[in-house]
Amino acid sequence: MAQFDPRRQPMRFAPHLLTAAAAVAVAMLAGRVYQPAQAEVVPELTQQQIASLEARAFAAAGMPAGMTAPEAIPVQIRRGETFEQAVRRTGITPSDASAVAATLSNAFDLSQLRAGLRFETAVSRPRHGRGDARLIGLTMRTGPASQLTVSRSFDGALRLRALEERVTQETVVLKSEVRGSLSATAQRMGADAAVRRKATQLFAHRFDLDRDIRASDDFTLVFDRSVTENGRTVDTGDLLYAELKGVVFYRFQVPGERNAQYFDATGKNMRSSMMRTPLDRGFRISSSFGVRTHPISGFRRMHQGMDFAASTGTPVIAPADGVVVEARRWGGYGNWLRIRHANGLESGYGHLSRYGSGIRAGQRVSQGQVVAYVGSTGASTGPHLHYEIWRNGQRINPSGIRTDEGTILAGAQLAAFRAEKARIDRIIAAGGERRPTVLKASVEGLRPASTARAS
């Protein structure tokens, strides 16, 4: 046992030294040196993310006790139906339908809504199956990149909110090999129906799309489109450039002319006077021009045209500008169409299922216009198009027809074309182009809040 020695000074530890030693020990035990805390940076939310979070919060808050989670129900306004009648079909009460109509009428005149308009609703139903459903939310698109939402707030009231998405204008460069068919490949890559139709019409001037195009053939399409921030395409512009098997088409509007045309790299108009085939997709040649055994009568006779096997409803296009001479029923040809073109040429189409919009005798048609649809009317063993060509009143082989090509640009027109060609070439070399903007547009037939009437 240690003895007390009055000659020795007692050892004293200052409190602040004990605190410092303890802090060092804790840091050593933790295996790291103390660092001051830093606040984590929270990423900024987009307007669409904010709207989605709000809608979910309002839906959760507005769902009454004893009701199911909201169910998404699409609604389409029927002919002769009001907005309230359409929304009532979801099962909500008349008072709910009236309330949501009154809320939306602050932004648009609902009496101007047309049949066919679609909108989305969120409806909650009683858990035990008794009682009325209740509207929790509604979304109505009012433009290509704008929409109105109605949500039930925390106190049960309906809240109206407008959302405008940011839209980017971009020029898209699609490059690929043909896989299956040209049109199907372009569709998988994101080209819409209008772009695919224009491309196939252009290529039909130079190729038989059924026999000349093979898998692994390279093609390129360049076109404008408008895309929202979540990747939804709201609009597609013109086809600026198309290339297939080394044949190129540049879009150019000649100064002073009304419509744009397509030219090759030298400025030569690629529009021939007659396209190779009257179908631009989904067909095969099932019978050529010449002597054959008729599939129905069994006799050998002259087949004075070409047959294209295609599914019913496939569009038939005019191979050249002209005037409709006949659009009527004609014996074994079934629904028959005949068009008179320039230079003594006429074209005929048999076994049609129906005619294109406005097609009748005396109607002018333009090259590439849809004039009819493939069918199996008359003496036919299945859906196909019978195609004939006359020259000066005599039937000739459609596959052997030779046509004149377009003119060549010169002078100031050629200089303007070369400038546009250089611009398109730069876009292709860069792989595309993006131009941010905000697109503002309303649904046709809707009037804004300033002229809206209460429902």
C-alpha positions in Angstrom: 0.0 0.0 0.0 1.4 3.4 -1.1 2.2 5.7 1.8 1.4 9.4 1.8 4.6 11.5 1.4 4.1 15.2 2.4 7.2 16.2 0.5 5.8 15.2 -3.0 3.4 17.4 -4.9 0.2 15.7 -5.9 -0.4 15.2 -9.7 -3.4 17.1 -11.1 -5.1 16.6 -14.6 -6.8 19.5 -16.1 -10.4 18.7 -17.3 -9.7 20.0 -20.9 -6.8 17.6 -21.3 -9.0 14.6 -20.3 -11.5 15.7 -22.9 -8.9 16.0 -25.7 -7.4 12.6 -24.8 -10.9 11.0 -24.9 -11.6 12.5 -28.4 -8.3 11.2 -29.7 -9.0 7.7 -28.3 -12.4 7.6 -29.9 -11.1 8.7 -33.3 -8.3 6.0 -33.1 -10.8 3.3 -32.1 -13.1 4.3 -35.0 -10.1 3.9 -37.4 -10.4 7.3 -39.0 -9.7 10.9 -38.3 -12.6 13.2 -37.4 -14.0 15.2 -40.3 -16.6 17.9 -40.2 -20.1 16.9 -41.4 -21.1 18.0 -44.9 -24.6 18.5 -46.2 -25.6 16.1 -49.1 -26.5 17.9 -52.3 -30.1 17.0 -53.4 -30.5 16.8 -57.2 -33.0 19.3 -58.6 -36.3 17.7 -59.7 -37.9 18.3 -63.1 -41.4 19.8 -63.5 -42.7 16.4 -64.5 -41.1 14.7 -61.5 -42.6 17.3 -59.2 -46.0 16.9 -60.8 -45.8 13.1 -60.4 -44.9 13.3 -56.7 -47.6 15.8 -56.1 -50.2 13.7 -57.9 -49.2 10.6 -55.8 -49.3 12.6 -52.6 -52.7 14.1 -53.4 -54.0 10.6 -54.4 -52.9 9.1 -51.1 -54.2 12.0 -49.1 -57.5 12.1 -51.0 -58.3 8.4 -50.7 -61.0 8.1 -48.0 -61.0 5.4 -45.4 -62.5 2.2 -46.6 -61.7 2.9 -50.2 -59.3 1.0 -52.5 -56.2 2.4 -54.0 -56.9 4.6 -57.1 -57.4 2.7 -60.3 -56.4 4.3 -63.7 -59.3 4.3 -66.1 -59.0 5.8 -69.6 -62.1 7.6 -70.9 -63.0 8.6 -74.5 -65.8 11.0 -75.2 -68.4 9.5 -77.4 -70.5 11.1 -80.1 -73.2 13.3 -78.7 -71.8 12.9 -75.1 -70.9 15.7 -72.8 -67.8 15.7 -70.6 -69.8 15.1 -67.4 -71.6 12.1 -69.1 -68.2 10.7 -70.2 -66.6 10.9 -66.7 -69.8 9.5 -65.1 -69.1 6.2 -67.0 -66.2 5.6 -64.5 -68.8 5.0 -61.8 -68.3 8.3 -59.8 -71.2 10.2 -58.4 -73.0 13.0 -60.3 -71.7 15.5 -57.7 -68.1 14.4 -58.4 -68.6 14.6 -62.1 -70.1 18.1 -61.8 -67.3 19.2 -59.5 -64.5 18.1 -61.8 -66.3 19.7 -64.8 -66.6 23.0 -62.9 -62.9 22.8 -62.0 -61.7 22.2 -65.6 -64.0 24.9 -66.9 -61.7 27.4 -65.3 -59.2 26.5 -68.0 -61.3 25.4 -71.0 -64.8 25.6 -72.4 -65.8 21.9 -72.0 -68.8 22.3 -74.3 -66.3 22.5 -77.2 -64.8 19.1 -76.5 -65.1 16.8 -79.5 -66.0 13.2 -79.7 -62.9 11.0 -79.7 -61.0 13.1 -77.1 -59.3 10.8 -74.6 -58.3 11.5 -71.0 -57.2 9.5 -68.0 -58.9 9.3 -64.6 -57.9 7.8 -61.2 -60.9 6.4 -59.4 -61.1 4.8 -55.9 -63.9 2.3 -55.1 -65.4 1.0 -51.8 -63.5 -1.9 -50.3 -66.6 -3.9 -49.6 -68.3 -3.2 -52.9 -71.1 -1.0 -51.6 -71.4 2.7 -52.4 -70.2 5.0 -55.1 -66.7 5.3 -56.6 -64.9 8.6 -56.0 -62.7 10.6 -58.4 -59.2 11.0 -57.1 -57.5 12.6 -60.1 -57.9 13.4 -63.8 -55.3 14.2 -66.6 -56.3 15.7 -69.9 -53.7 16.5 -72.6 -54.3 20.0 -74.1 -51.5 20.2 -76.5 -48.5 18.2 -77.9 -46.5 19.0 -74.7 -49.1 20.4 -72.3 -51.7 18.9 -70.0 -54.2 19.7 -67.3 -54.4 17.7 -64.1 -57.1 17.7 -61.4 -56.1 16.2 -58.1 -57.9 15.8 -54.8 -56.1 17.8 -52.1 -55.7 17.0 -48.4 -59.0 18.5 -47.5 -60.9 16.7 -50.2 -61.1 19.7 -52.6 -60.2 19.5 -56.3 -57.1 21.3 -57.4 -56.4 22.3 -61.1 -52.8 22.4 -62.3 -51.3 23.0 -65.8 -48.1 21.3 -66.8 -45.9 22.4 -69.8 -43.2 20.0 -70.8 -39.9 21.2 -72.3 -39.5 20.2 -75.9 -36.4 19.7 -77.9 -36.3 20.2 -81.6 -33.8 17.7 -83.1 -32.6 16.5 -86.5 -32.3 12.7 -86.3 -29.8 10.7 -88.4 -30.9 7.0 -88.6 -28.4 4.6 -90.2 -29.0 0.8 -90.4 -29.0 -2.3 -92.6 -32.3 -3.6 -93.9 -33.6 -6.3 -91.6 -36.8 -7.9 -92.8 -38.1 -4.9 -94.8 -37.0 -1.3 -95.3 -40.2 0.1 -93.7 -40.2 -2.3 -90.7 -36.5 -1.6 -90.0 -37.1 2.2 -90.1 -40.1 1.8 -87.8 -38.1 -0.1 -85.2 -35.5 2.7 -85.3 -38.1 5.4 -84.6 -39.2 6.7 -88.0 -42.9 7.5 -88.0 -45.4 6.5 -90.7 -45.1 9.8 -92.6 -41.3 9.5 -92.8 -41.4 5.9 -93.8 -44.0 6.5 -96.5 -42.0 9.4 -98.0 -38.8 7.4 -98.0 -40.4 4.4 -99.7 -42.0 6.7 -102.3 -38.6 8.2 -103.1 -36.9 4.8 -103.4 -39.7 3.5 -105.5 -38.6 5.9 -108.3 -35.3 4.0 -108.6 -35.9 0.5 -107.2 -38.4 -2.3 -107.2 -38.7 -2.5 -103.5 -39.7 -6.1 -103.6 -36.9 -7.5 -105.8 -34.1 -5.0 -105.7 -33.8 -4.6 -101.9 -32.0 -7.3 -99.9 -31.2 -7.8 -96.2 -28.0 -6.1 -95.2 -28.5 -3.2 -97.7 -27.5 0.0 -96.0 -29.8 3.0 -95.8 -29.9 6.4 -94.0 -32.8 8.6 -93.1 -32.5 12.2 -91.8 -35.6 14.1 -90.5 -36.7 16.6 -88.0 -38.8 15.8 -84.9 -39.9 17.4 -81.6 -39.2 15.3 -78.4 -40.3 16.0 -74.8 -37.9 15.7 -71.9 -39.0 12.2 -71.1 -38.4 11.0 -74.7 -41.9 11.2 -76.2 -42.1 12.3 -79.8 -44.8 14.9 -80.2 -44.2 15.9 -83.9 -42.2 14.8 -86.9 -41.1 17.1 -89.6 -40.0 16.6 -93.2 -37.6 14.0 -94.5 -34.5 15.9 -95.3 -32.3 13.2 -96.7 -32.7 9.5 -97.8 -30.0 7.1 -99.0 -30.3 3.5 -100.1 -27.6 1.4 -101.9 -25.7 4.6 -102.8 -28.7 6.4 -104.2 -29.2 9.7 -102.4 -32.1 12.2 -102.1 -31.7 15.7 -100.7 -34.8 17.7 -99.9 -34.8 21.3 -101.4 -37.4 23.9 -102.0 -36.7 25.8 -105.1 -37.1 29.5 -104.4 -40.5 30.7 -105.7 -42.0 27.2 -105.9 -44.7 26.0 -103.6 -43.6 22.5 -102.8 -40.2 21.0 -101.9 -38.6 18.4 -104.2 -35.8 15.9 -103.9 -32.5 16.1 -105.8 -29.4 14.0 -106.1 -26.0 15.3 -105.1 -25.4 17.1 -108.4 -28.8 19.0 -108.2 -30.7 16.7 -110.6 -34.4 16.3 -109.7 -34.9 12.7 -108.7 -38.6 12.7 -109.4 -39.3 10.4 -112.4 -42.4 10.8 -114.5 -43.6 7.2 -113.4 -42.8 5.2 -110.3 -41.8 1.6 -110.7 -44.6 0.1 -108.7 -48.0 1.3 -107.3 -47.3 -0.3 -103.9 -44.6 0.9 -101.5 -44.6 -1.9 -98.9 -45.7 -5.4 -98.0 -46.0 -7.1 -101.4 -44.6 -9.6 -103.8 -45.1 -10.2 -107.5 -47.4 -13.2 -107.8 -47.9 -13.1 -111.6 -46.0 -11.3 -114.3 -47.1 -10.0 -117.7 -47.5 -12.7 -120.4 -49.2 -16.0 -121.2 -50.2 -18.0 -118.1 -52.7 -20.6 -116.9 -55.6 -18.7 -115.4 -56.0 -19.7 -111.7 -59.8 -19.8 -111.9 -60.7 -20.9 -115.4 -57.7 -23.2 -115.9 -57.2 -22.0 -119.5 -53.9 -20.6 -120.8 -54.4 -17.0 -121.8 -52.6 -13.7 -122.0 -52.2 -12.0 -118.6 -52.1 -8.3 -119.6 -50.8 -6.9 -116.4 -48.9 -7.7 -113.2 -50.3 -9.1 -110.0 -49.0 -8.0 -106.6 -49.9 -10.2 -103.7 -50.5 -8.0 -100.6 -52.8 -8.0 -97.6 -56.3 -6.5 -97.8 -56.1 -2.8 -97.0 -52.6 -2.2 -98.3 -52.5 1.4 -99.8 -52.3 1.7 -103.5 -50.5 4.9 -104.7 -50.7 6.8 -108.0 -47.4 6.2 -109.8 -47.6 9.6 -111.5 -49.7 12.7 -111.7 -53.0 12.3 -113.5 -56.8 12.4 -113.7 -59.2 9.6 -112.6 -61.0 8.3 -115.7 -63.0 5.4 -114.0 -63.7 4.4 -110.4 -66.4 1.7 -110.7 -67.3 -1.9 -110.6 -66.1 -3.8 -113.8 -66.9 -7.5 -114.1 -64.1 -9.9 -113.1 -61.9 -6.9 -112.1 -64.2 -6.2 -109.2 -63.7 -2.6 -107.9 -61.8 -1.0 -110.8 -59.8 2.2 -111.1 -58.2 3.8 -114.2 -56.0 6.9 -114.2 -54.9 8.9 -117.3 -51.3 10.3 -117.1 -49.2 12.4 -119.5 -47.5 11.2 -122.7 -50.4 8.8 -123.6 -50.0 6.6 -120.5 -52.9 5.2 -118.4 -52.8 2.9 -115.4 -55.4 0.5 -114.2 -56.1 -1.3 -110.8 -58.3 -4.3 -110.2 -59.8 -6.2 -107.3 -59.7 -3.2 -104.9 -61.3 -3.3 -101.5 -62.2 0.4 -101.6 -61.1 3.7 -103.1 -59.1 6.5 -101.5 -60.7 9.6 -100.0 -62.3 11.7 -102.7 -61.4 9.4 -105.6 -64.0 9.6 -108.4 -64.1 10.2 -112.1 -62.6 13.6 -113.0 -60.6 13.9 -109.8 -56.9 15.0 -110.2 -54.3 12.9 -108.3 -50.6 13.5 -107.6 -47.7 11.1 -107.7 -47.5 9.1 -104.5 -51.1 9.9 -103.4 -53.1 7.0 -101.9 -55.9 6.3 -104.5 -57.2 2.9 -103.4 -56.6 -0.2 -101.2 -55.8 -3.8 -102.0 -58.7 -6.2 -101.9 -60.1 -9.4 -103.4 -63.2 -8.3 -105.2 -64.3 -9.7 -108.5 -62.8 -12.9 -110.0 -60.0 -13.3 -107.4 -58.5 -16.2 -105.4 -57.1 -14.0 -102.7 -56.2 -10.4 -101.8 -53.9 -8.9 -104.5 -53.6 -6.0 -106.9 -54.0 -6.4 -110.6 -52.0 -3.6 -112.2 -52.1 -2.6 -115.9 -50.4 0.1 -118.1 -51.6 1.4 -121.4 -49.7 3.4 -123.9 -51.9 5.1 -126.5 -54.7 2.6 -125.8 -52.6 -0.6 -126.0 -51.7 -2.6 -122.9 -47.9 -2.9 -122.3 -45.7 -4.7 -119.8 -45.6 -2.5 -116.6 -42.1 -3.8 -115.7 -40.6 -2.6 -119.0 -41.8 1.0 -119.0 -39.2 3.6 -119.4 -39.8 7.1 -118.1 -38.1 10.5 -118.2 -36.4 11.9 -115.1 -36.4 15.4 -113.7 -34.6 18.6 -114.6 -31.2 19.8 -113.4 -30.8 22.9 -111.3 -28.6 25.7 -112.6 -27.5 29.3 -111.7 -28.8 30.8 -108.4 -31.0 27.8 -107.8 -28.1 25.4 -107.9 -26.1 27.7 -105.6 -29.0 27.7 -103.1 -29.3 23.9 -103.3 -25.5 23.4 -102.7 -25.8 25.5 -99.5 -28.7 23.4 -98.2 -26.9 20.2 -99.2 -23.8 21.4 -97.2 -26.0 22.0 -94.2 -27.5 18.5 -94.3 -24.1 16.9 -94.8 -22.8 18.7 -91.7 -25.7 17.3 -89.7 -25.1 13.8 -91.0 -21.3 14.1 -90.1 -22.2 15.2 -86.6 -24.7 12.4 -86.1 -27.7 14.8 -85.6 -28.5 18.1 -84.1 -30.5 19.4 -81.1 -32.2 22.7 -80.6 -34.0 23.2 -77.2 -37.3 25.1 -77.2 -40.7 25.1 -75.6 -43.6 24.1 -77.7 -46.9 25.7 -76.9 -50.1 24.5 -78.6 -53.7 23.8 -77.6 -56.0 21.0 -78.5 -58.1 22.0 -81.6 -61.6 22.9 -80.6 -60.8 24.0 -77.0 -61.0 27.7 -75.9 -58.8 29.0 -73.1 -60.0 30.1 -69.7 -60.6 33.8 -70.8 -63.5 32.7 -72.9 -64.6 29.6 -71.0 -68.2 29.2 -69.8 -69.1 27.4 -66.6 -70.4 23.9 -67.1 
